[in-house]
Amino acid sequence: MGIQTTKLNRSFREFIEAQTVFFVATAAPDGRVNVSPKGLDSLKITKDDEIVWLSVTGSGNETAAHLLQHPRMTLMFCAFEGDHLILRVYGSAKVIYPRHQEWDELYAMFPDYAGARNIFKLEIDLVTTSCGSGVPEMALVRTRAETDLVPWYAEMGADGVDEFWNKKNTMSIDGDPTGILEETS
């Protein structure tokens, strides 16, 4: 068994900051578990026991729907280059939309990505490591989000993104609301 602790130490922070991709897992009390890969410059460690990350619009909004029902979240970071390591961060998270009071302060930490739809704030209660020797070593070829995804939302414009949210991001695949278009915070 690897390390178990409740905070990110310096080496964990450096490991997380060096990763080009991370994975987020959430689940409502009933229905499907969601696991999604994330990239871009979209994750910031704000404290030893807190991480915030920015979500750019996608074809679904499962993480937000799940957190409205149950706040548990797991982030996983894998070393695809260099020494092998898997680091998991567990905790309680909340979703922050552009209409929420915290949005401007948190969003200022990130590049201004077209299609930015929500920020997740994770309060860490457990950090674990495992060896990761079963994870293949791979090299990064390119970041498709910066060359394909973000420009697509920029071309779509704010009205187009709102329309996309209305069509694809208001309900989870299990039929649960995501809260993206609610008028009040």
N, C-alpha and C positions, 0 to 999 in steps of 0.2 A: 504494500500500500504506500502511496505517496504522501505528500505533505497535506495536512488539513489545518487551516487557520481561519480567522475571521476578517483579516485585512490584507490588502495588497502591500507587499514589501517592495523595496527598490528593484530587486531583480525581476519580480513579477510585473511591475509597471513597465520596465524596459522591454521585457518579452512581449507584453501586450502591444506596446507602442510600435514594435518592429513588425507586427503582423499586417499583411495586406488584406486579409479576409478573416472574419470571425463568424460564428454561427450563433443564432438565438433560438431558444426553444421556449414555448409557452403552451399551456393547455387550460381550457375551461374545465369546470368540474365534470362536464359530460362532453362527448364529441371527440373530435380528432385532436391529436397533438400536432403542433406546427413546429417545424425546424426550417430556418431560413439562413442562407449565406448572406453576409453583408460585406460591403467594401467601401471604397471612397475614403476620404478623410472625414469619417463620420462617427468616430468614437473618441471621447475625452474622459480621462480619469480626473475627477474633480476633487476627490479626497481618497484616502486609503481605503475607505469603505463605501465609495460612491462612484458610479460610472454613469455618464449620460451618452446617448448615441442618437444620431439623427437618421430618420428613415425617409428616403426619397420614394415617391409614388411608385407603386408596382401594381401587378395584376390582382392583388388581394390586400387585405388589411387584417390578417388573422391575429397578429400580436396585439393590436389595439382591442379587438373584440374579446380576446381572452382575458386581458388585464381588467376590463370592465367587470368581469365576473370573478376573477381570482388573480391576485397580484403577483403570483410566483413567476420567476423568470430564471433561466440559466443561459449564460454566455459561455461558449467554448472557443478556445484559441488553440490551434495546432501548429507545430513547427513543420513547415513543408520544406524548409531549407536549414542547413546546419544541424546542430544537436537536436535530438528528438525530445519532444515534450508536449504534453497536453495539459492545459490549464483550464479549469472550469470555475466560473464565478456564479454563485447562487444568491438569490435574494428576492426582495419584494420590490416591484416596479410600478410606476404609474406612467400613463400616457399624457403628453402635453401637446395640444394642438395650437396652431397659430393664433387662435382667438383667446387663448389662455394668458393670464397675466405674466407668467414666467417665461413665455415664449421668447420675447425680444432679448432678454438677458442671456438665455441659454443658446439661442440661435446665433448670437454674435460670436460664439466660440468656433463656429464652423464656416467653411466657404459658403457663399451664397449659391446654393444649388437650385436650379429650376426643378420644380416638382417636389420640393421639400414639403412633407405632409405632417410629420409628427416627430416629437423627441420623446425618448424614453429615459426616465431617471430610475436607476437601479440602486437600491440601498442593499449593500452586500452583507450577508450573514454567514457565508461560508465560501472559502476558496480552497480548491483541491488541485493536486497535480497527479498525473499518471505518466508512465514512461513514454508512450507515444511511439515506441519502436515499430509498431505495425503500420504507422502512417507512412505512405511513400514520400520520398524526397522528390520535389518538383520545382521547376523554375517558373516564375511569373513571365508570361509572354506580353500581355497588355491588360489594362483595366477597361473592360468594355463599358462600365457605367459612365466613365468620363468621355468616352468616344462615341457611344451609342445612346445610352439611356438619358443622361442629363440633356444633351442637345435635342433629343426628341421632345422632351417636356418644354424646353426653351422655345422651340419652334411652335409648339402647341399654344403657348401663351397662357396667362392666368385663367381666362374664361374657358379655354379648352381643358386645362387641368381640372377645374371645378366640374366640368361636364364629365370628365373621365372618373373623378371621385364619385360622382352621383351614380354612374353606371357600374363601376367595378369595386368601389371601396366602402360602401355603406353597410354591407352585410358580410359576415364570414361565410365560409363554405358550409357551415352548419346552420346558417340562418340567424345568427346572432348579430345585433347591431354593433357597429364599430365606434359610433359617436362622432364621426368625422364632420358631419354637416349640422350638428346641433348648434343652435343659436346662442345658448348660454354656456358659461363655463362652470 
